[in-house]
Amino acid sequence: MKAVRIHEFGSLDVLRYEDAPRPDPLDDDVLVRVHAAGVNPVDWRIRQGMQLVSMLPENPFPLILGMNVSGVVEEVGASVTEFESGDAVFGVNGFPELGSYAEYSSTPAEQLAPKPESLDHEEAAGVPVVTQTAWQALFEYADCTADRRVLIHGAAGGVGHMAVQLAKWKGTDVIATASGYSEDYLRELGVDEFVNYREERFESVIDDVDIVVDTVGDEIPTRSVDVLKEEGVFVSVVGQPSDALTTNHDIDVEVVSGRSNSPSLLTTISELIDAGEVRPTISAEFPLENAAQAHEIGETEHVQGKLVLSVA
């Protein structure tokens, strides 16, 4: 089969489109004929050797990247009963095996669900990690309900645009920060207030927020504490902020992993999509062999929604 692999950590030039052995599914796995693979920031951070490296085997190379998959079941392991050959599925590849940047991927059955009927494979491949992350941030680490005000930093990005839609599904008052280029897009998604971070500081115009979801990092955590109510919740999806964040502030700080082994969550997300409550935005699609181009754009540009690799 064809796959995009890395043989060392590094820049874009370590991505190789090449022949690789087709994986054999373990007893609890499903072999998926990949139609599309989602591209996530964690992919290029792993490629660079900057994230999750400690979870990889001592010698992980050659390594196929990719954590989001959408495709059709080719074969199931001996213990798998919930899927059969020909089923359209989507989900999250196992870690540290990864492997969706390929024509075939072996994925634990518990990390797959039936693909939303209203989405094609390219759209479905953009859903799992970012939507699970947004769900966890809003509903597992915080209590996002209709009587809350939530501030979402980086609202036009992968996690951000799904968090906006999930919060609006609950009837929440949503404030978004992004560049001015994304204002019309985010208004269409339903945001109630918009702050162009290039023109004004959000803490100068926003206050009394119950929940902050941070998809950006850098100085955002420190600046956000001043807009949170007492006992508000700051949720980071980009790593652990400084312990000093809670000094002199009565707030809760949470960090989301973005990983869930719950097929029921994927199924819930699929049902919400088919009901028209949320929908992924696919900013651009690339053939598998152009994975380096997708990484370059993801690393250097502000993307609305998701980037996806089309495989079959």
C-alpha positions in Angstrom: 0.0 0.0 0.0 1.0 3.6 -0.3 1.5 5.7 2.9 3.1 8.9 4.1 5.8 7.9 6.7 8.6 9.6 8.5 12.0 7.9 9.2 13.2 10.6 11.6 11.8 13.7 13.3 12.2 17.0 11.4 10.8 19.5 9.0 8.5 19.0 6.0 11.1 17.1 4.0 11.0 14.1 6.4 7.5 13.2 5.1 7.9 10.4 2.5 5.2 9.1 0.2 6.2 5.5 -0.3 5.3 1.9 -0.2 4.6 0.3 3.2 3.3 -3.0 4.3 -0.4 -3.3 4.8 -1.2 -3.8 8.5 -2.9 -6.9 9.8 -5.7 -6.2 12.3 -5.3 -7.5 15.8 -8.3 -9.4 17.4 -9.9 -6.1 18.6 -9.1 -4.1 15.5 -10.7 -3.1 12.3 -8.8 -2.8 9.1 -10.1 0.3 7.3 -9.7 1.0 3.6 -8.9 4.7 4.2 -10.9 7.2 2.0 -9.7 10.3 3.9 -7.4 11.3 6.8 -7.8 14.4 8.9 -4.8 16.6 9.5 -4.3 17.9 13.1 -1.7 20.1 14.7 -0.6 17.1 16.7 0.5 15.5 13.5 3.1 18.1 12.7 4.2 18.4 16.3 4.8 14.6 16.4 6.7 15.0 13.0 8.8 17.7 14.6 9.5 15.6 17.7 7.7 18.2 19.9 4.7 16.3 21.2 3.8 12.9 22.6 7.3 11.5 21.7 7.6 9.9 25.1 4.6 7.8 24.3 6.2 6.4 21.2 8.2 3.1 21.2 12.0 3.6 21.6 12.5 3.3 17.9 9.2 4.3 16.3 10.5 4.6 12.7 9.3 4.3 10.0 6.1 5.9 11.4 2.9 6.6 9.6 1.3 9.8 10.9 -2.4 10.5 11.2 -5.0 10.2 14.0 -8.3 10.8 12.2 -9.7 8.3 9.7 -12.8 7.8 7.6 -13.2 4.9 5.3 -14.8 1.5 4.7 -14.2 -1.7 6.7 -12.0 -4.1 4.8 -11.6 -6.8 7.5 -12.3 -7.2 11.2 -10.4 -8.9 13.9 -11.5 -12.1 15.5 -13.2 -10.4 18.5 -15.0 -7.7 16.6 -18.7 -8.1 16.3 -20.0 -4.5 15.9 -18.6 -4.0 12.4 -18.4 -6.0 9.2 -16.8 -5.7 5.8 -18.3 -2.8 3.8 -19.4 -0.6 6.7 -18.6 3.1 6.4 -16.8 4.2 9.6 -14.9 7.1 11.0 -12.9 7.6 14.2 -9.5 7.9 15.9 -6.5 5.8 15.2 -4.8 4.1 18.0 -1.7 5.7 19.6 1.2 5.2 19.3 0.4 3.2 16.2 -1.3 6.2 14.5 -1.5 5.4 10.8 -4.3 7.2 8.9 -1.9 8.7 6.3 -2.2 5.5 4.3 -4.4 3.4 2.0 -5.2 1.0 4.9 -5.2 1.6 8.7 -5.7 -0.9 11.5 -7.8 0.8 14.2 -9.2 -0.4 17.6 -12.9 -1.1 17.1 -13.7 0.9 20.2 -12.4 4.0 18.6 -14.6 3.8 15.5 -18.3 4.6 14.9 -20.6 4.5 11.9 -19.8 7.5 9.6 -22.4 10.2 9.7 -24.7 9.6 6.7 -24.9 13.3 5.8 -21.1 13.7 5.4 -18.8 12.4 2.7 -15.5 10.8 3.9 -13.4 13.9 3.5 -15.8 15.8 5.8 -16.0 12.9 8.3 -12.3 12.7 8.5 -12.2 16.2 9.8 -14.5 15.4 12.8 -13.2 13.0 15.4 -10.3 14.6 17.4 -11.4 18.2 17.2 -15.0 17.5 18.0 -14.1 15.1 20.9 -11.8 17.7 22.2 -14.4 20.5 22.0 -17.0 18.2 23.6 -14.7 17.3 26.5 -13.7 21.0 27.0 -17.3 22.2 27.2 -19.2 19.3 28.8 -16.8 17.1 30.7 -14.3 19.7 32.1 -16.8 22.5 32.3 -20.5 22.8 32.6 -21.6 24.5 29.4 -25.4 25.2 29.6 -27.8 27.7 28.3 -27.2 30.1 31.3 -23.5 30.3 30.7 -21.2 32.7 28.9 -18.3 31.0 27.1 -15.3 32.7 25.5 -13.6 30.6 22.8 -10.1 31.7 21.7 -9.1 30.7 18.2 -12.7 30.1 17.4 -12.3 29.7 13.7 -9.8 26.8 13.9 -10.5 23.0 14.1 -11.4 22.7 17.8 -12.7 26.2 17.9 -15.3 26.0 15.2 -16.7 22.8 16.6 -16.8 24.3 20.1 -18.8 27.2 18.9 -21.4 25.0 17.3 -21.6 22.6 20.3 -22.0 25.6 22.7 -24.8 27.1 20.5 -26.5 23.7 20.4 -26.8 24.1 24.2 -28.1 27.6 23.9 -25.0 29.2 25.4 -23.9 32.8 24.9 -20.7 32.5 22.8 -17.9 35.0 22.5 -15.3 34.3 19.9 -11.8 35.7 19.3 -10.2 35.3 15.9 -8.8 37.6 13.1 -11.2 39.9 11.3 -11.1 37.7 8.3 -13.1 35.1 10.2 -15.8 37.4 11.6 -18.5 36.7 9.0 -17.8 33.0 9.1 -18.1 32.8 12.9 -21.3 35.0 12.8 -22.8 32.4 10.5 -21.9 29.7 13.0 -23.9 31.7 15.6 -21.4 33.5 17.8 -23.0 36.3 19.8 -20.0 38.5 20.3 -16.8 38.7 18.2 -13.4 40.2 19.1 -10.8 40.8 16.4 -7.7 40.0 18.4 -5.6 42.0 15.9 -7.5 45.3 16.7 -8.4 45.1 20.3 -7.5 43.2 23.5 -10.4 40.9 24.5 -9.9 41.7 28.2 -10.7 45.3 27.5 -14.1 44.6 26.1 -15.2 41.3 27.7 -16.0 40.3 31.3 -18.2 38.1 33.4 -17.3 34.9 31.5 -18.2 31.5 33.0 -16.0 29.4 30.8 -12.9 30.1 28.7 -11.8 27.5 26.1 -8.2 28.2 24.9 -7.0 26.7 21.6 -4.2 29.2 21.2 -1.9 29.3 24.3 1.0 31.7 24.7 -0.1 34.7 26.8 -3.8 33.9 26.5 -4.2 32.1 29.8 -2.7 34.9 31.8 -4.9 37.5 30.1 -8.0 35.3 30.4 -8.2 35.1 34.2 -9.3 38.7 34.4 -12.4 38.1 32.3 -13.5 35.0 34.3 -16.1 35.1 37.0 -15.3 33.8 40.5 -15.3 29.9 40.3 -15.1 30.2 36.5 -13.4 27.5 34.5 -10.4 27.9 32.2 -10.0 25.0 29.9 -6.8 24.6 27.8 -6.6 22.2 24.8 -3.0 23.2 24.1 -1.2 22.1 27.2 -0.8 22.9 30.8 -0.7 26.6 31.6 1.4 28.0 34.4 0.5 27.0 38.0 0.6 30.8 38.8 -2.7 31.1 36.8 -4.7 30.4 40.0 -2.7 32.7 42.2 -5.1 35.3 43.6 -7.9 34.0 41.3 -10.7 31.7 42.4 -10.9 29.7 39.2 -10.7 26.1 38.0 -8.0 25.2 35.5 -8.4 22.1 33.3 -6.4 20.6 30.5 -8.0 18.4 27.8 -6.3 15.5 26.2 -8.7 15.3 23.2 -8.6 11.5 23.3 -11.6 9.4 24.1 -12.0 5.7 23.7 -15.8 6.0 23.9 -17.6 4.9 20.8 -20.8 6.3 22.3 -19.3 9.8 22.2 -18.5 9.4 18.5 -22.0 8.0 17.9 -23.5 11.0 19.7 -21.4 13.4 17.6 -22.5 11.5 14.4 -26.1 11.9 15.5 -25.7 15.6 16.1 -24.2 16.0 12.7 -27.0 14.1 10.9 -29.5 16.2 12.8 -27.9 19.4 11.4 -26.8 20.7 14.8 -23.1 20.8 14.0 -21.0 20.4 10.8 -17.3 20.4 10.1 -15.8 23.1 7.8 -13.2 21.6 5.5 -10.8 24.5 4.5 -8.8 22.4 1.9 -8.3 18.9 0.7 -5.0 17.5 -0.6 -4.1 14.1 -2.2 -2.2 11.8 0.2 1.1 12.4 -1.6 0.8 16.2 -0.8 0.8 15.7 2.9 3.7 18.1 3.2 1.7 20.9 1.6 -1.1 20.3 4.1 1.4 20.4 7.0 3.0 23.6 5.7 -0.4 25.4 5.4 -1.5 24.2 8.8 1.8 25.4 10.4 2.0 28.8 8.8 -1.6 30.0 8.0 -4.8 30.6 10.0 -7.1 27.8 8.7 -10.8 28.0 9.1 -11.9 24.5 10.2 -9.9 21.6 9.0 -7.4 20.3 6.5 -7.9 16.8 5.0 -6.0 14.3 3.0 -8.0 12.5 0.3 -6.8 8.9 0.0 -9.3 7.0 -2.1 
